[in-house]
């Protein structure tokens, strides 16, 4: 008897709680008569994105939505460019109202260009802003016993990227010593700027300089500028080709080797592919001289990045090749390096 007396009360409370939850949810109504409750995450690109408890995240064509309402203020940008932050409610005549303490706006769902969290930055504005991203890599390898070996390498990279352009500064140093004999002693630093002026087309300018004492190069510099084209340009897949003009300078310590001061061509290929949590990067460069096309430099780097439990740390495994068709006296044409490095990224 005791439980029978309480059951109606429990049912009433449960119904009241369910009703309160339903009233506090955002609502999207469609032309087909569907009424979807949840939390509207955003409106963008002609889609209304709503998070639901019963079906996860749902994307609904904005053209199929007849009405919507929110239980809390949101930011709305209309097709006219006007932004208004407020609570959205459906109106009897089939439109929507956006209300806040300073006033009210009456419009229709099809006039909404975008919607996001109230007080937040317009995604369209944020996409156009340039942002800095930084990277530092390091690896140390050693060996003792029959042979003594110590290798150290480090690099830094700073990237300022926006929707239409990218500026990159970088520097790297690599030193390898085996039985007190240097097998690598190389430094390089450079800058690379690309501007997507129209669609898949871009122009670029770059400069890289440094030294390679094992190859007898006291100083080298390659400056180039030209045209770039994106064969593939997706969020997770980019393939860009480059073609332009260059000027190459190489000064050798050994007087028996002729210095290089020559104008020429510049060809490049940059490829980036994201696969789930992995990233694959390939970079190619080919710089021949006008006065002697058999005199050229070619470089290649490919690596795979593997994430760790720390989102800012990754492991990088790869290979790089540096080829000089006419190297200094007593120096081989090709240098190949295999590497595994710890990468730190931050913004």
C-alpha positions as CSV (number, residue, x, y, z in Angstrom):
1,X,0.0,0.0,0.0
2,X,2.9,2.2,0.8
3,X,4.4,1.8,-2.7
4,X,1.1,2.2,-4.4
5,X,0.6,5.5,-2.8
6,X,4.0,6.8,-4.0
7,X,4.0,5.5,-7.6
8,X,1.8,8.2,-9.1
9,X,4.1,10.8,-7.5
10,X,7.2,9.2,-9.0
11,X,5.6,9.0,-12.4
12,X,4.6,12.7,-12.2
13,X,8.1,13.7,-11.2
14,X,9.6,11.6,-14.0
15,X,7.3,13.1,-16.5
16,X,8.0,16.6,-15.3
17,X,11.7,16.1,-15.5
18,X,11.4,14.6,-19.0
19,X,9.3,17.6,-20.0
20,X,11.8,20.0,-18.6
21,X,14.6,18.3,-20.5
22,X,12.5,18.4,-23.7
23,X,11.7,22.1,-23.2
24,X,15.4,22.9,-22.7
25,X,16.5,21.2,-25.9
26,X,17.1,22.9,-29.3
27,X,14.5,21.9,-31.9
28,X,14.8,21.5,-35.6
29,X,11.7,20.9,-37.8
30,X,11.8,19.7,-41.4
31,X,9.6,19.8,-44.4
32,X,8.9,16.1,-44.0
33,X,7.4,16.8,-40.6
34,X,10.3,15.5,-38.5
35,X,10.9,17.2,-35.2
36,X,14.5,16.6,-34.0
37,X,15.6,17.6,-30.5
38,X,19.2,18.0,-29.3
39,X,21.8,20.8,-29.4
40,X,22.4,22.8,-32.5
41,X,26.2,22.8,-32.9
42,X,26.4,25.1,-35.9
43,X,24.9,26.1,-39.2
44,X,27.5,26.2,-42.0
45,X,27.8,25.5,-45.7
46,X,24.0,24.9,-46.1
47,X,23.8,22.3,-43.3
48,X,22.3,22.4,-39.8
49,X,24.4,20.3,-37.5
50,X,22.7,19.1,-34.4
51,X,24.0,16.8,-31.6
52,X,21.4,14.3,-30.4
53,X,21.3,11.7,-27.6
54,X,19.6,9.1,-29.8
55,X,21.6,9.3,-33.1
56,X,24.8,11.3,-32.4
57,X,25.6,14.2,-34.7
58,X,23.1,14.7,-37.5
59,X,23.6,16.9,-40.6
60,X,20.4,18.3,-42.1
61,X,20.2,20.2,-45.3
62,X,19.3,23.8,-44.4
63,X,16.9,23.9,-47.4
64,X,14.9,21.1,-45.8
65,X,14.5,22.9,-42.4
66,X,11.3,24.9,-41.9
67,X,11.8,26.0,-38.3
68,X,14.3,25.9,-35.5
69,X,14.6,27.1,-31.9
70,X,17.4,27.2,-29.3
71,X,17.2,27.1,-25.5
72,X,20.1,29.5,-25.1
73,X,21.6,32.4,-27.1
74,X,23.7,31.6,-30.2
75,X,25.5,33.8,-32.7
76,X,23.8,34.1,-36.1
77,X,25.2,35.7,-39.3
78,X,22.5,36.5,-41.9
79,X,23.0,36.4,-45.7
80,X,23.1,40.2,-45.6
81,X,26.2,40.1,-43.3
82,X,24.4,41.2,-40.2
83,X,25.4,39.4,-37.0
84,X,23.0,39.0,-34.1
85,X,23.6,37.1,-30.8
86,X,20.4,35.9,-29.1
87,X,17.9,33.1,-28.4
88,X,16.2,31.8,-31.5
89,X,12.5,30.9,-31.5
90,X,10.0,29.9,-34.2
91,X,7.3,32.4,-35.1
92,X,3.6,31.6,-36.0
93,X,4.0,32.9,-39.5
94,X,6.7,30.3,-40.3
95,X,9.8,32.4,-39.6
96,X,12.2,32.7,-36.7
97,X,12.9,35.4,-34.2
98,X,16.3,36.2,-32.7
99,X,15.9,38.0,-29.4
100,X,18.4,39.6,-27.0
101,X,18.1,42.4,-24.4
102,X,19.0,45.0,-27.0
103,X,16.3,44.1,-29.5
104,X,14.8,41.5,-31.9
105,X,15.3,40.4,-35.5
106,X,12.6,38.6,-37.6
107,X,13.8,36.5,-40.5
108,X,13.6,33.0,-42.0
109,X,15.8,29.9,-41.8
110,X,17.0,30.2,-45.4
111,X,18.4,33.7,-44.6
112,X,20.9,32.3,-42.1
113,X,24.4,32.2,-43.6
114,X,26.1,30.7,-40.4
115,X,25.5,30.1,-36.7
116,X,28.0,29.3,-33.9
117,X,28.5,29.6,-30.2
118,X,27.2,32.9,-28.7
119,X,30.1,35.4,-28.1
120,X,32.5,33.4,-30.3
121,X,34.4,34.5,-33.3
122,X,32.8,34.2,-36.7
123,X,34.3,31.1,-38.3
124,X,34.6,32.9,-41.6
125,X,36.7,35.6,-40.0
126,X,38.7,33.0,-38.1
127,X,39.5,31.1,-41.3
128,X,41.0,34.2,-42.9
129,X,43.3,35.0,-39.9
130,X,46.9,34.0,-40.0
131,X,48.1,31.7,-37.2
132,X,51.6,30.8,-36.1
133,X,52.5,27.1,-35.6
134,X,55.9,25.9,-34.3
135,X,57.9,22.7,-34.6
136,X,61.1,21.5,-33.0
137,X,62.8,18.1,-33.7
138,X,65.7,16.4,-32.1
139,X,67.5,13.1,-32.2
140,X,70.7,11.7,-30.6
141,X,72.3,8.4,-31.5
142,X,75.5,6.9,-30.1
143,X,77.6,3.7,-30.1
144,X,80.7,2.5,-28.3
145,X,82.8,-0.7,-28.4
146,X,84.5,-1.7,-31.7
147,X,83.6,1.6,-33.1
148,X,82.8,4.9,-31.4
149,X,79.9,6.9,-32.9
150,X,77.9,10.0,-31.9
151,X,75.2,11.6,-34.0
152,X,73.1,14.7,-33.1
153,X,70.5,16.5,-35.2
154,X,68.0,19.2,-34.5
155,X,65.7,21.5,-36.4
156,X,63.1,24.2,-35.8
157,X,60.3,25.4,-38.0
158,X,57.9,28.3,-37.7
159,X,54.8,28.6,-40.0
160,X,52.5,31.6,-40.4
161,X,49.5,30.3,-42.4
162,X,46.2,31.9,-43.5
163,X,43.5,30.9,-45.9
164,X,45.4,32.3,-48.9
165,X,49.1,32.3,-48.0
166,X,51.8,30.5,-46.0
167,X,55.2,31.8,-44.7
168,X,57.7,29.3,-43.4
169,X,61.0,29.9,-41.6
170,X,63.2,26.9,-40.9
171,X,66.7,25.9,-39.7
172,X,68.4,22.5,-39.2
173,X,71.8,21.2,-38.1
174,X,73.2,17.7,-38.4
175,X,76.5,16.4,-37.1
176,X,77.8,12.8,-37.1
177,X,81.2,11.6,-35.8
178,X,82.5,8.1,-36.2
179,X,85.9,7.2,-34.6
180,X,86.7,10.9,-34.3
181,X,86.0,11.4,-38.0
182,X,83.1,13.6,-39.1
183,X,80.7,12.0,-41.5
184,X,78.2,14.9,-41.4
185,X,78.5,18.5,-40.5
186,X,75.7,20.4,-42.1
187,X,73.7,23.5,-41.4
188,X,70.9,25.1,-43.4
189,X,68.3,27.9,-42.8
190,X,65.7,29.2,-45.1
191,X,62.4,31.0,-45.8
192,X,59.6,30.0,-48.1
193,X,56.5,32.0,-49.0
194,X,53.5,31.0,-51.1
195,X,50.4,33.0,-52.0
196,X,47.3,31.3,-53.5
197,X,46.2,34.2,-55.6
198,X,43.5,32.3,-57.6
199,X,42.0,28.9,-57.0
200,X,44.7,26.3,-57.3
201,X,47.3,28.7,-58.6
202,X,49.9,30.4,-56.5
203,X,53.2,32.2,-56.7
204,X,56.1,31.5,-54.5
205,X,59.5,32.8,-53.4
206,X,62.1,30.9,-51.4
207,X,65.7,31.1,-50.2
208,X,67.9,28.6,-48.5
209,X,71.5,28.9,-47.4
210,X,74.1,27.2,-45.2
211,X,77.2,25.0,-45.3
212,X,78.2,21.4,-45.6
213,X,81.8,20.9,-44.4
214,X,82.0,17.2,-45.2
215,X,81.1,18.0,-48.8
216,X,83.7,20.9,-48.7
217,X,81.0,23.5,-49.2
218,X,81.9,26.6,-47.2
219,X,78.7,28.4,-48.1
220,X,75.8,27.8,-50.4
221,X,72.6,29.6,-51.3
222,X,69.7,28.9,-53.5
223,X,67.1,31.6,-54.3
224,X,64.1,30.9,-56.4
225,X,60.7,32.2,-57.4
226,X,57.9,31.0,-59.6
227,X,54.5,29.5,-60.1
228,X,52.8,26.8,-58.1
229,X,49.7,24.6,-58.8
230,X,47.7,22.5,-56.4
231,X,46.9,19.2,-58.2
232,X,45.1,18.1,-55.0
233,X,43.9,20.5,-52.4
234,X,41.8,18.9,-49.6
235,X,41.8,19.2,-45.8
236,X,43.7,15.9,-45.5
237,X,45.5,15.6,-48.8
238,X,47.7,18.2,-50.6
239,X,49.8,17.8,-53.7
240,X,51.5,21.0,-55.0
241,X,53.9,21.3,-58.0
242,X,56.2,24.2,-58.5
243,X,58.2,25.6,-61.5
244,X,60.3,28.8,-61.6
245,X,63.7,30.4,-61.9
246,X,66.6,30.2,-59.5
247,X,70.1,31.4,-58.8
248,X,72.5,29.0,-57.2
249,X,75.7,29.9,-55.4
250,X,78.3,27.4,-53.9
251,X,81.7,28.3,-52.6
252,X,84.2,25.4,-52.0
253,X,87.1,25.4,-49.7
254,X,89.3,23.2,-52.0
255,X,90.7,25.5,-54.8
256,X,90.6,22.5,-57.2
257,X,86.8,22.7,-57.2
258,X,85.2,25.4,-59.2
259,X,82.7,27.6,-57.4
260,X,79.1,27.7,-58.8
261,X,77.4,31.0,-59.6
262,X,74.6,30.3,-62.0
263,X,71.1,31.1,-62.9
264,X,68.8,28.2,-63.6
265,X,65.4,26.6,-63.2
266,X,63.6,25.5,-60.0
267,X,61.2,22.5,-59.8
268,X,59.5,21.2,-56.7
269,X,56.9,18.8,-55.5
270,X,55.3,18.9,-52.1
271,X,52.9,16.2,-50.9
272,X,51.1,15.8,-47.5
273,X,48.6,13.0,-46.7
274,X,46.8,12.4,-43.4
275,X,45.7,8.9,-42.7
276,X,43.7,8.5,-39.5
277,X,46.3,9.5,-36.9
278,X,49.3,9.2,-39.2
279,X,50.8,11.8,-41.5
280,X,52.9,11.1,-44.6
281,X,55.0,13.9,-46.1
282,X,57.1,13.9,-49.3
283,X,59.3,16.8,-50.6
284,X,61.2,17.0,-53.9
285,X,63.4,19.7,-55.3
286,X,65.4,19.9,-58.6
287,X,67.6,22.9,-59.5
288,X,69.5,22.7,-62.8
289,X,71.7,25.5,-64.2
290,X,71.1,27.3,-67.5
291,X,74.8,27.2,-68.6
292,X,75.1,23.5,-68.0
293,X,72.0,21.4,-67.4
294,X,74.2,18.5,-66.4
295,X,75.1,20.6,-63.3
296,X,72.2,20.4,-60.9
297,X,71.2,19.7,-57.3
298,X,68.4,17.5,-56.2
299,X,67.0,16.9,-52.8
300,X,64.3,14.6,-51.4
301,X,62.7,14.0,-48.0
302,X,60.0,11.5,-47.0
303,X,58.8,10.8,-43.5
304,X,55.9,9.3,-41.6
305,X,54.7,10.9,-38.4
306,X,53.2,8.7,-35.6
307,X,51.3,10.3,-32.7
308,X,51.9,9.7,-29.0
309,X,49.6,9.9,-26.0
310,X,50.7,13.6,-25.8
311,X,49.0,15.5,-28.6
312,X,52.0,17.8,-29.0
313,X,54.6,15.1,-29.3
314,X,55.1,12.8,-32.3
315,X,57.7,10.4,-33.7
316,X,59.0,10.9,-37.2
317,X,60.6,8.1,-39.3
318,X,62.0,8.9,-42.7
319,X,64.7,9.2,-45.3
320,X,66.4,12.1,-47.0
321,X,68.7,12.3,-50.1
322,X,71.0,15.1,-51.2
323,X,72.4,14.8,-54.7
324,X,75.0,17.0,-56.4
325,X,75.7,16.1,-60.0
326,X,79.1,17.8,-59.9
327,X,80.4,17.6,-56.3
328,X,83.7,18.8,-54.9
329,X,86.9,16.9,-55.6
330,X,86.9,13.6,-53.6
331,X,83.3,14.0,-52.6
332,X,80.5,11.5,-53.6
333,X,77.5,12.8,-55.4
334,X,74.8,11.3,-53.2
335,X,74.2,11.5,-49.4
336,X,71.4,9.4,-47.9
337,X,70.2,9.8,-44.3
338,X,67.8,7.6,-42.4
339,X,66.3,9.2,-39.3
340,X,64.0,8.8,-36.4
341,X,63.2,11.9,-34.5
342,X,61.1,13.2,-31.7
343,X,58.8,16.1,-32.8
344,X,57.3,18.8,-30.6
345,X,54.5,20.9,-32.0
346,X,52.8,23.9,-30.4
347,X,50.9,27.1,-31.4
